[in-house]
Amino acid sequence: MKEYKRYLVTSALPYANGPVHIGHLAGVYVPADIYVRYLRMCGRDVFFVGGSDEHGVPITIQARKQGCSPQDIVDKYHKLIKESFAELGISFDIYSRTTSKTHYKTASEFFRKLYDEGKFVERESEQYYDEEAGQFLADRYIVGTCPKCGNERAYGDQCEKCGCTLSPDELINPHSALSGKPPVKRRTKHWYLPLNEYEPWLRQWILEEHKEWKVNVYGQCKSWLDGGLQPRAVSRDLDWGIPVPVEGAEGKVLYVWFDAPIGYISNTIEARPDDWEKYWKSPDTKMVHFIGKDNIVFHCIVFPCMLKAYGDGYILPDNVPANEFLNLEGDKLSTSRNWAIWLHEYLRDFPGKQDVLRYVLCANAPETKDNDFTWKDFQTRNNSELVAIYGNFVNRAVVLTHKYFDGKVPADLKPEAIDSETLAQVPAIKAAITDALEHYRFREALKEAMNLARLGNKYLTDTEPWKVAKTDMDRTASILNVSLKLCADLAIAFAPFIPFSSDKLLKILNLPEDVLKWDNIGREDLLPDGHQLGKAELLFEKIEDEAINAQMERLENIRKANAKAEAAAAAAEAQVEPQKPECTFDEFGKMDIRTATVLEAERVPKTDKLLKLTIDTGIDKRVIVSGIAEYYTPEEMVGKQICILANLAPRKIRGIESKGMILMAKQPDGKMRIVSPEERLCNGATVG
């Protein structure tokens, strides 16, 4: 195996269009952090790069949903994601963003060099265009029926119901997500990276030189190569992103798949402007990409081709240990359906239990196949493994030392064969953990670490110092001496996986942080005779049914809400009222529709449905009586901006003169909803 002077470790840049969930953590960030922490404990020079991916269509979609700018969206979620990662202990050397000035400069220069050297192919093609919205449509803005499973709400790039990858042309009855209208094809010019030209080189580099890659990664790469590579667009018609730095490319930005991986480079430059090149351009640097399986093609084929085309000494990844997907309670994680456990919410609901989540996600990591997270398994692993095995052993060893020896490490006064036989197993366990970590088998590594805790537990159970203490204090001293040595080993062995607990154990053992060196596992002089231990406290605590039931209830409510929403959507598609008879422009022009604000609202006495609203129309202040009391309370209406038909002839309702009509929309479930302006407008603004 080649020896490297330094390590560059990257983790996939999460989209800053929403929070991070457990699927992201299990697939990418927890294993990456475990690996990095292990390397640092081995004394290796390692740089761990992370950051938010802040361009691309998902950002613009979220901005549209929330009625704000894309910049507002990425600012919000970048902050949330960064803070959540920090609280979970993901130990990035830098966590930056692709909207930074450094990234704009780096990505633009990267494109320009390839452009100037003729590495791109320029093509005109027909792309979907929304005539009503007046813009080209990204794949995510095109919705239609999936040709594989019949899902009527599949996107132009993927069907979230069956998971298949799609192109817009494959959709049945495609329509724009912006206007709802069928899109048309228009010609547009873009630049393409000719992946096909790099196919022979890729075959050699991946299929011949990297047969050690994980089966899922190697297999997916081989499938892509066997299918034949095609040129891939590196630009997009979009108003959010890094402008294409070429004259005549107005309205075009760098495609996010091209832009995002350059973020690894720009973030390194941002953190280490003087020596970043040694991590990116030295053959004695080992680069490892941690990603999910949906990003394999970009990190194993596309990004390497970009680096190869650029030249200038850029290194290529030594390994890409991509994981499969994590499901939740037997169902695929889905951000659109809110079927997820969000990291920031977990940290709020389970304060101080970062390590429990890290442990469970690693123990259940989808390394070779999709796996399932359940709250019951989460509880069981905490209570039966962390508490009952690891925590139980440490607590017994420390408490007994305080009880019998005033909290001072006793001397090995009366050793027996079981002592040396137990300690002799530590090097083999250490070797097994090391081998698993070096080869990205994190579940196996964690299992071996827990075997060390099991070893300690068994040793205490077999030697029974609480009984021996009644007759032989010298032997008791030896038993606890061995037990405390194992506690120190555990603090080190578990540090990459559950760092907060290792820090806590160091305080209990009264050991400095610099003890956390990988080579210290198995050292017998970390706790010298007479060393004063810290205060005994529980390393972990049980998670009760109440906390788990609350999470299960939350998921059940989400499941019911999703089912209701899907049923309503299906009903809406099936029961949309037919269009009314045609009217002329002149007839429509007679209606004076305006914006107004509700000043006062009260129920009409002796009625269940009527509200009396005093409104400011911009023209005057008037009263409208409306049958909306079953949908809105008076308190909800005050201050609300509405649209009204201002010139409707007045009429008396329950003795009150009503001047106008509020515009309402009837939902498939029969409920009425007020039609309101998307943003605050002045009162009296005309609609039409």
VENTAPE-V983459 format. One record per helix or strand. SS is the DSSP state (@ for helix, = for strand). FROM is the first residue (numbers start at 1). TO is the last residue. If there is no record, write none. Layout:
# VENTAPE-V983459
ss = (SS	SS)
from = (FROM	FROM)
to = (TO	TO)
This chain:
# VENTAPE-V983459
ss = (=	=	=	@	=	@	@	=	@	=	=	@	=	=	=	=	@	=	=	@	@	=	=	=	=	@	@	=	=	@	=	=	=	=	=	=	=	@	@	=	@	=	@	@	@	@	@	@	@	@	=	@	@	=	=	=	@	=	=	=	=	=	=	=)
from = (6	14	21	22	45	57	70	94	101	120	135	139	142	154	158	165	168	172	184	195	215	232	235	243	252	256	277	285	292	293	319	323	326	331	334	339	342	343	354	371	375	408	417	426	442	465	473	499	513	518	532	545	585	593	611	621	634	641	651	656	661	664	672	686)
to = (11	15	21	41	53	66	88	97	116	130	136	141	145	155	158	165	170	176	193	208	227	233	237	243	254	271	280	290	292	310	319	323	328	332	334	339	342	349	363	373	405	408	423	438	463	468	493	509	515	520	532	575	589	603	616	626	637	645	653	658	662	666	674	687)
